[in-house]
Amino acid sequence: MTEYSEYLTFLSELHRELAHLIEITRQKIQALEKNDLDKLNACTRQEQASALALRGCELRRQKILTELSLADVPVREMANHCPPQYKAETEASVTQVLQDMQQLRDIQTPVRTLMEQELRDINRELERRGVMTDFDDSYQATPSRPAKMRTDIKA
């Protein structure tokens, strides 16, 4: 049977992975600002690897919580469902992870905006040079996801 301490270890690993993704996103902003396509490409590859790692974290979280009979408990409510001796540590870890998730959401918005602007600038330059593009300037990324797709971390 899984011990609750394994869940706390998971939260610590999740914090490290989210912090890594936040740093990659910061580097991506710098690459965009400096028009450094090699760095941008490297950041994108690291981001993809991190996304896979986060998916692995989600699968691990589901397994741990199922074994603890807490499968339907969101992260933010874990302190109310943990053994008393782990309450303070759980509260601190959950707070850190939730802050990381918010910080990541906050930093990803400017990256998306910068990338869209750069693509528009490239399209305008190509048009100025007489090169036809298939770039649709009216495209707007939607924050929605397919109905069967779940978020990585249930907050």
N, CA, C and O of each residue as an XYZ file, in Angstrom:
620
protein
N       0.841     -1.187      0.000
C       0.000      0.000      0.000
C       0.887      1.253      0.000
O       1.958      1.279      0.607
N       0.427      2.247     -0.671
C       1.153      3.505     -0.767
C       1.049      4.277      0.541
O      -0.019      4.363      1.146
N       2.165      4.830      0.960
C       2.203      5.675      2.149
C       1.904      7.111      1.720
O       2.195      7.505      0.591
N       1.325      7.881      2.627
C       1.004      9.278      2.312
C       2.267     10.087      2.014
O       2.228     11.040      1.236
N       3.371      9.711      2.626
C       4.626     10.421      2.379
C       5.027     10.370      0.901
O       5.726     11.261      0.418
N       4.591      9.339      0.190
C       4.864      9.251     -1.245
C       4.155     10.385     -1.998
O       4.673     10.901     -2.988
N       2.985     10.759     -1.525
C       2.275     11.888     -2.142
C       3.042     13.186     -1.905
O       3.123     14.023     -2.804
N       3.599     13.362     -0.722
C       4.388     14.558     -0.437
C       5.645     14.609     -1.309
O       6.049     15.680     -1.762
N       6.253     13.458     -1.538
C       7.403     13.379     -2.443
C       6.973     13.764     -3.845
O       7.687     14.483     -4.546
N       5.817     13.291     -4.250
C       5.271     13.657     -5.562
C       5.091     15.172     -5.672
O       5.463     15.759     -6.688
N       4.527     15.813     -4.647
C       4.319     17.263     -4.683
C       5.648     18.008     -4.818
O       5.734     19.014     -5.522
N       6.662     17.517     -4.149
C       7.985     18.125     -4.241
C       8.540     18.005     -5.668
O       9.105     18.959     -6.202
N       8.375     16.844     -6.268
C       8.828     16.628     -7.649
C       8.023     17.489     -8.624
O       8.574     18.022     -9.587
N       6.742     17.620     -8.377
C       5.895     18.457     -9.227
C       6.342     19.915     -9.142
O       6.411     20.608    -10.157
N       6.640     20.372     -7.942
C       7.145     21.743     -7.761
C       8.416     21.954     -8.584
O       8.545     22.966     -9.273
N       9.349     21.012     -8.518
C      10.599     21.138     -9.290
C      10.318     21.177    -10.791
O      10.929     21.962    -11.516
N       9.410     20.346    -11.253
C       9.101     20.311    -12.691
C       8.429     21.607    -13.142
O       8.737     22.127    -14.214
N       7.520     22.124    -12.330
C       6.863     23.389    -12.670
C       7.863     24.545    -12.648
O       7.814     25.425    -13.508
N       8.767     24.546    -11.670
C       9.798     25.588    -11.607
C      10.691     25.524    -12.839
O      11.085     26.561    -13.373
N      11.010     24.326    -13.291
C      11.820     24.148    -14.498
C      11.071     24.698    -15.719
O      11.662     25.381    -16.555
N       9.802     24.407    -15.815
C       9.000     24.889    -16.939
C       8.875     26.413    -16.913
O       8.890     27.052    -17.965
N       8.756     26.989    -15.741
C       8.709     28.453    -15.612
C      10.021     29.056    -16.124
O      10.007     30.055    -16.843
N      11.146     28.453    -15.756
C      12.452     28.953    -16.216
C      12.577     28.827    -17.736
O      13.083     29.740    -18.389
N      12.128     27.720    -18.298
C      12.157     27.555    -19.754
C      11.327     28.651    -20.419
O      11.736     29.214    -21.433
N      10.177     28.948    -19.854
C       9.300     29.970    -20.414
C       9.959     31.345    -20.356
O       9.819     32.140    -21.285
N      10.668     31.627    -19.278
C      11.403     32.900    -19.181
C      12.483     32.982    -20.269
O      12.668     34.021    -20.903
N      13.181     31.877    -20.465
C      14.211     31.834    -21.509
C      13.588     32.022    -22.889
O      14.187     32.628    -23.777
N      12.391     31.499    -23.051
C      11.680     31.636    -24.324
C      11.349     33.105    -24.591
O      11.462     33.574    -25.723
N      10.948     33.816    -23.563
C      10.672     35.250    -23.714
C      11.940     35.978    -24.150
O      11.907     36.802    -25.064
N      13.057     35.669    -23.493
C      14.328     36.301    -23.866
C      14.704     35.984    -25.306
O      15.161     36.861    -26.039
N      14.514     34.743    -25.710
C      14.837     34.351    -27.084
C      13.967     35.112    -28.075
O      14.452     35.544    -29.121
N      12.698     35.280    -27.759
C      11.797     36.025    -28.635
C      12.209     37.496    -28.720
O      12.210     38.087    -29.799
N      12.554     38.071    -27.583
C      12.944     39.477    -27.565
C      14.235     39.726    -28.340
O      14.422     40.798    -28.914
N      15.141     38.717    -28.355
C      16.422     38.858    -29.046
C      16.386     38.274    -30.470
O      17.394     38.277    -31.176
N      15.210     37.776    -30.875
C      15.072     37.118    -32.181
C      16.069     35.976    -32.351
O      16.614     35.778    -33.437
N      16.300     35.240    -31.298
C      17.241     34.119    -31.301
C      16.468     32.828    -31.592
O      15.960     32.172    -30.682
N      16.394     32.485    -32.874
C      15.594     31.324    -33.277
C      16.170     30.003    -32.767
O      15.417     29.082    -32.448
N      17.494     29.904    -32.688
C      18.095     28.670    -32.172
C      17.705     28.452    -30.709
O      17.342     27.344    -30.315
N      17.783     29.517    -29.912
C      17.402     29.419    -28.505
C      15.901     29.142    -28.370
O      15.486     28.349    -27.523
N      15.098     29.791    -29.199
C      13.651     29.568    -29.181
C      13.334     28.105    -29.488
O      12.486     27.495    -28.836
N      14.017     27.554    -30.478
C      13.812     26.158    -30.844
C      14.217     25.231    -29.694
O      13.519     24.263    -29.391
N      15.345     25.536    -29.060
C      15.791     24.730    -27.923
C      14.781     24.803    -26.774
O      14.480     23.794    -26.136
N      14.268     25.994    -26.523
C      13.257     26.169    -25.466
C      11.995     25.374    -25.785
O      11.404     24.753    -24.902
N      11.594     25.398    -27.032
C      10.391     24.671    -27.437
C      10.574     23.171    -27.228
O       9.660     22.491    -26.760
N      11.755     22.652    -27.574
C      12.021     21.220    -27.344
C      12.003     20.895    -25.845
O      11.447     19.878    -25.430
N      12.615     21.768    -25.041
C      12.613     21.547    -23.591
C      11.193     21.620    -23.033
O      10.827     20.862    -22.134
N      10.412     22.532    -23.572
C       9.013     22.688    -23.148
C       8.217     21.419    -23.451
O       7.407     20.976    -22.637
N       8.451     20.845    -24.618
C       7.752     19.615    -24.987
C       8.142     18.473    -24.060
O       7.288     17.694    -23.639
N       9.432     18.371    -23.740
C       9.889     17.328    -22.814
C       9.275     17.536    -21.432
O       8.881     16.577    -20.770
N       9.199     18.771    -21.012
C       8.609     19.088    -19.712
C       7.118     18.756    -19.694
O       6.595     18.278    -18.688
N       6.443     19.011    -20.805
C       5.012     18.679    -20.886
C       4.805     17.171    -20.739
O       3.856     16.732    -20.089
N       5.681     16.391    -21.335
C       5.592     14.933    -21.182
C       5.861     14.529    -19.732
O       5.194     13.645    -19.193
N       6.838     15.180    -19.109
C       7.137     14.881    -17.706
C       5.938     15.219    -16.821
O       5.625     14.481    -15.887
N       5.269     16.337    -17.117
C       4.084     16.706    -16.339
C       2.954     15.699    -16.538
O       2.204     15.408    -15.607
N       2.837     15.176    -17.743
C       1.821     14.146    -17.987
C       2.142     12.905    -17.148
O       1.248     12.274    -16.584
N       3.422     12.571    -17.077
C       3.844     11.461    -16.221
C       3.525     11.735    -14.761
O       3.124     10.832    -14.026
N       3.703     12.987    -14.341
C       3.355     13.378    -12.971
C       1.868     13.174    -12.713
O       1.471     12.692    -11.652
N       1.058     13.543    -13.686
C      -0.392     13.394    -13.524
C      -0.770     11.924    -13.377
O      -1.606     11.577    -12.542
N      -0.162     11.067    -14.179
C      -0.451      9.632    -14.072
C      -0.010      9.084    -12.715
O      -0.704      8.270    -12.106
N       1.144      9.540    -12.256
C       1.631      9.116    -10.940
C       0.697      9.608     -9.840
O       0.383      8.867     -8.908
N       0.254     10.861     -9.950
C      -0.672     11.427     -8.959
C      -1.945     10.585     -8.873
O      -2.414     10.254     -7.785
N      -2.494     10.247    -10.044
C      -3.713      9.447    -10.072
C      -3.500      8.093     -9.396
O      -4.350      7.627     -8.637
N      -2.364      7.474     -9.679
C      -2.069      6.168     -9.084
C      -1.948      6.271     -7.564
O      -2.531      5.470     -6.833
N      -1.193      7.255     -7.098
C      -0.996      7.423     -5.652
C      -2.332      7.687     -4.961
O      -2.648      7.057     -3.952
N      -3.109      8.615     -5.503
C      -4.370      8.970     -4.850
C      -5.379      7.831     -4.893
O      -6.162      7.664     -3.958
N      -5.370      7.056     -5.955
C      -6.256      5.888     -6.018
C      -5.883      4.902     -4.915
O      -6.752      4.362     -4.230
N      -4.580      4.674     -4.753
C      -4.132      3.743     -3.713
C      -4.411      4.276     -2.310
O      -4.571      3.498     -1.369
N      -4.470      5.593     -2.168
C      -4.787      6.197     -0.869
C      -6.291      6.402     -0.678
O      -6.716      6.952      0.339
N      -7.095      5.965     -1.647
C      -8.551      6.157     -1.647
C      -8.926      7.639     -1.603
O      -9.895      8.026     -0.950
N      -8.143      8.462     -2.309
C      -8.380      9.902     -2.378
C      -8.445     10.370     -3.834
O      -8.117     11.518     -4.136
N      -8.861      9.494     -4.716
C      -8.808      9.777     -6.151
C      -9.596     11.013     -6.574
O      -9.213     11.674     -7.539
N     -10.663     11.338     -5.894
C     -11.496     12.469     -6.296
C     -11.183     13.757     -5.539
O     -11.914     14.740     -5.661
N     -10.117     13.760     -4.771
C      -9.774     14.939     -3.969
C      -8.840     15.846     -4.771
O      -7.751     15.422     -5.158
N      -9.257     17.098     -5.027
C      -8.379     18.023     -5.742
C      -7.168     18.415     -4.891
O      -7.201     18.321     -3.664
N      -6.118     18.849     -5.552
C      -4.886     19.228     -4.865
C      -5.156     20.227     -3.749
O      -4.659     20.064     -2.635
N      -5.942     21.261     -4.042
C      -6.148     22.324     -3.058
C      -6.862     21.840     -1.793
O      -6.845     22.547     -0.786
N      -7.483     20.671     -1.812
C      -8.205     20.154     -0.641
C      -7.460     19.031      0.080
O      -7.978     18.465      1.043
N      -6.256     18.708     -0.376
C      -5.542     17.574      0.205
C      -5.243     17.743      1.699
O      -5.245     16.759      2.439
N      -4.991     18.957      2.143
C      -4.685     19.162      3.566
C      -5.862     18.773      4.459
O      -5.675     18.455      5.634
N      -7.066     18.797      3.904
C      -8.255     18.411      4.669
C      -8.467     16.898      4.702
O      -9.328     16.404      5.430
N      -7.680     16.165      3.914
C      -7.882     14.715      3.805
C      -6.637     13.907      4.176
O      -6.637     12.681      4.066
N      -5.600     14.577      4.605
C      -4.350     13.874      4.896
C      -4.293     13.466      6.368
O      -5.055     13.972      7.192
N      -3.386     12.549      6.686
C      -3.184     12.199      8.099
C      -2.737     13.446      8.878
O      -2.000     14.274      8.343
N      -3.169     13.582     10.109
C      -2.876     14.797     10.890
C      -1.390     15.156     10.961
O      -1.045     16.337     10.935
N      -0.519     14.174     11.046
C       0.908     14.466     11.170
C       1.502     15.067      9.890
O       2.617     15.590      9.917
N       0.781     15.000      8.786
C       1.266     15.549      7.513
C       0.554     16.838      7.109
O       0.826     17.384      6.039
N      -0.344     17.323      7.944
C      -1.171     18.468      7.566
C      -0.353     19.722      7.238
O      -0.567     20.334      6.192
N       0.565     20.107      8.097
C       1.352     21.331      7.871
C       2.201     21.209      6.607
O       2.255     22.138      5.800
N       2.857     20.075      6.436
C       3.697     19.871      5.249
C       2.844     19.838      3.981
O       3.245     20.359      2.940
N       1.676     19.225      4.079
C       0.776     19.174      2.921
C       0.306     20.573      2.554
O       0.303     20.934      1.377
N      -0.088     21.363      3.539
C      -0.536     22.734      3.271
C       0.558     23.543      2.575
O       0.291     24.244      1.599
N       1.783     23.444      3.075
C       2.902     24.192      2.488
C       3.190     23.726      1.061
O       3.392     24.547      0.167
N       3.207     22.419      0.850
C       3.507     21.881     -0.484
C       2.409     22.225     -1.484
O       2.694     22.594     -2.624
N       1.161     22.104     -1.059
C       0.036     22.424     -1.937
C       0.057     23.912     -2.288
O      -0.155     24.274     -3.445
N       0.306     24.757     -1.323
C       0.380     26.194     -1.579
C       1.467     26.494     -2.600
O       1.254     27.290     -3.515
N       2.630     25.866     -2.454
C       3.740     26.088     -3.386
C       3.369     25.646     -4.800
O       3.623     26.370     -5.763
N       2.775     24.470     -4.928
C       2.397     23.962     -6.250
C       1.339     24.861     -6.895
O       1.423     25.158     -8.087
N       0.356     25.290     -6.122
C      -0.686     26.169     -6.671
C      -0.098     27.510     -7.105
O      -0.503     28.062     -8.128
N       0.853     28.036     -6.334
C       1.528     29.276     -6.726
C       2.329     29.074     -8.009
O       2.330     29.932     -8.891
N       3.013     27.931     -8.106
C       3.763     27.612     -9.325
C       2.842     27.566    -10.538
O       3.162     28.104    -11.598
N       1.696     26.917    -10.369
C       0.756     26.790    -11.485
C       0.240     28.161    -11.919
O       0.104     28.423    -13.114
N      -0.045     29.032    -10.958
C      -0.512     30.378    -11.286
C       0.598     31.181    -11.969
O       0.349     31.887    -12.947
N       1.801     31.071    -11.457
C       2.932     31.785    -12.055
C       3.161     31.313    -13.493
O       3.453     32.124    -14.372
N       3.031     30.028    -13.730
C       3.204     29.495    -15.078
C       2.121     30.036    -16.016
O       2.417     30.441    -17.140
N       0.876     30.042    -15.555
C      -0.197     30.604    -16.383
C       0.066     32.071    -16.693
O      -0.132     32.520    -17.822
N       0.516     32.821    -15.678
C       0.770     34.253    -15.849
C       1.903     34.531    -16.834
O       1.842     35.504    -17.585
N       2.919     33.701    -16.838
C       4.070     33.944    -17.706
C       3.834     33.420    -19.129
O       4.453     33.909    -20.074
N       2.958     32.443    -19.289
C       2.713     31.892    -20.619
C       1.900     32.841    -21.500
O       2.028     32.798    -22.724
N       1.078     33.686    -20.910
C       0.276     34.624    -21.699
C       1.142     35.593    -22.494
O       0.901     35.755    -23.691
N       2.142     36.249    -21.892
C       2.980     37.140    -22.698
C       3.785     36.401    -23.773
O       4.039     36.955    -24.842
N       4.185     35.160    -23.497
C       4.919     34.383    -24.502
C       4.040     34.162    -25.722
O       4.482     34.343    -26.857
N       2.812     33.775    -25.488
C       1.874     33.538    -26.584
C       1.679     34.826    -27.395
O       1.676     34.796    -28.626
N       1.519     35.944    -26.702
C       1.328     37.230    -27.368
C       2.556     37.605    -28.195
O       2.434     38.033    -29.342
N       3.744     37.440    -27.601
C       4.986     37.744    -28.325
C       5.145     36.872    -29.565
O       5.529     37.365    -30.626
N       4.856     35.591    -29.439
C       5.003     34.684    -30.583
C       4.025     35.047    -31.696
O       4.389     35.033    -32.871
N       2.802     35.368    -31.337
C       1.822     35.759    -32.351
C       2.257     37.037    -33.058
O       2.096     37.159    -34.273
N       2.803     37.986    -32.313
C       3.283     39.235    -32.911
C       4.460     38.962    -33.852
O       4.528     39.522    -34.946
N       5.376     38.109    -33.426
C       6.523     37.774    -34.280
C       6.057     37.119    -35.575
O       6.587     37.419    -36.644
N       5.081     36.238    -35.492
C       4.565     35.592    -36.703
C       3.916     36.606    -37.640
O       4.062     36.520    -38.859
N       3.216     37.544    -37.076
C       2.616     38.605    -37.907
C       3.703     39.447    -38.579
O       3.591     39.792    -39.755
N       4.749     39.774    -37.828
C       5.859     40.550    -38.395
C       6.535     39.789    -39.534
O       6.858     40.373    -40.568
N       6.746     38.510    -39.349
C       7.354     37.684    -40.403
C       6.461     37.666    -41.631
O       6.943     37.802    -42.756
N       5.164     37.501    -41.420
C       4.219     37.473    -42.530
C       4.246     38.798    -43.300
O       4.258     38.795    -44.531
N       4.256     39.910    -42.596
C       4.302     41.218    -43.261
C       5.583     41.376    -44.083
O       5.553     41.898    -45.198
N       6.700     40.923    -43.528
C       7.977     41.026    -44.253
C       7.951     40.150    -45.504
O       8.424     40.564    -46.562
N       7.406     38.959    -45.386
C       7.309     38.082    -46.555
C       6.411     38.700    -47.628
O       6.729     38.643    -48.816
N       5.304     39.283    -47.214
C       4.417     39.949    -48.169
C       5.115     41.134    -48.825
O       4.949     41.375    -50.021
N       5.899     41.875    -48.036
C       6.643     43.014    -48.573
C       7.632     42.546    -49.650
O       7.892     43.261    -50.618
N       8.169     41.357    -49.470
C       9.129     40.801    -50.436
C       8.439     40.077    -51.590
O       9.091     39.572    -52.503
N       7.115     40.037    -51.530
C       6.358     39.404    -52.610
C       6.193     37.906    -52.478
O       5.846     37.234    -53.449
N       6.429     37.381    -51.317
C       6.271     35.944    -51.092
C       4.879     35.701    -50.528
O       4.489     36.317    -49.536
N       4.136     34.807    -51.158
C       2.784     34.492    -50.688
C       2.878     33.556    -49.480
O       3.693     32.633    -49.454
N       2.043     33.807    -48.502
C       2.013     32.955    -47.308
C       0.606     32.435    -47.092
O      -0.374     32.990    -47.588
N       0.541     31.358    -46.340
C      -0.760     30.792    -45.971
C      -1.133     31.193    -44.553
O      -2.087     30.659    -43.987
N      -0.395     32.122    -43.977
C      -0.622     32.558    -42.601
C      -1.956     33.280    -42.514
O      -2.205     34.240    -43.243
N      -2.804     32.811    -41.618
C      -4.119     33.410    -41.408
C      -4.025     34.348    -40.221
O      -3.985     33.900    -39.075
N      -3.988     35.653    -40.486
C      -3.813     36.652    -39.438
C      -5.019     36.742    -38.495
O      -4.923     37.333    -37.419
N      -6.137     36.166    -38.893
C      -7.325     36.244    -38.048
C      -7.391     35.113    -37.026
O      -8.304     35.067    -36.202
N      -6.424     34.207    -37.083
C      -6.425     33.074    -36.161
C      -6.284     33.540    -34.721
O      -5.435     34.376    -34.414
N      -7.101     33.010    -33.857
C      -7.022     33.288    -32.428
C      -6.969     31.951    -31.703
O      -7.870     31.125    -31.841
N      -5.924     31.746    -30.941
C      -5.812     30.516    -30.166
C      -6.914     30.505    -29.117
O      -7.164     31.512    -28.454
N      -7.564     29.370    -28.972
C      -8.621     29.258    -27.977
C      -8.088     28.542    -26.750
O      -7.326     27.583    -26.875
N      -8.473     28.991    -25.578
C      -7.983     28.354    -24.367
C      -8.718     27.048    -24.056
O      -8.361     26.344    -23.113
N      -9.742     26.728    -24.846
C     -10.507     25.520    -24.554
C      -9.735     24.288    -25.003
O      -8.799     24.378    -25.798
N     -10.137     23.152    -24.490
C      -9.509     21.889    -24.855
C     -10.603     20.902    -25.231
O     -11.768     21.113    -24.894
N     -10.246     19.831    -25.922
C     -11.253     18.836    -26.282
C     -11.973     18.316    -25.041
O     -11.409     18.275    -23.948
N     -13.209     17.926    -25.231
C     -14.062     17.532    -24.117
C     -13.473     16.395    -23.279
O     -13.628     16.399    -22.057
N     -12.799     15.419    -23.905
C     -12.282     14.281    -23.154
C     -10.900     14.531    -22.563
O     -10.392     13.701    -21.809
N     -10.289     15.660    -22.893
C      -8.955     15.956    -22.390
C      -9.039     16.533    -20.982
O      -9.838     17.431    -20.717
N      -8.211     16.013    -20.083
C      -8.198     16.490    -18.697
C      -6.998     17.388    -18.495
O      -5.995     17.282    -19.202
N      -7.114     18.264    -17.532
C      -5.947     19.065    -17.184
C      -4.929     18.162    -16.519
O      -5.283     17.117    -15.973
N      -3.673     18.556    -16.560
C      -2.626     17.728    -15.993
C      -2.730     17.585    -14.482
O      -2.509     16.506    -13.932
N      -3.064     18.674    -13.824
C      -3.149     18.628    -12.369
C      -4.513     19.138    -11.943
O      -4.918     20.249    -12.282
N      -5.194     18.318    -11.207
C      -6.528     18.654    -10.727
C      -6.388     19.557     -9.512
O      -6.043     19.094     -8.425
N      -6.657     20.856     -9.695
C      -6.431     21.811     -8.602
C      -7.603     21.944     -7.691
O      -7.554     22.711     -6.730
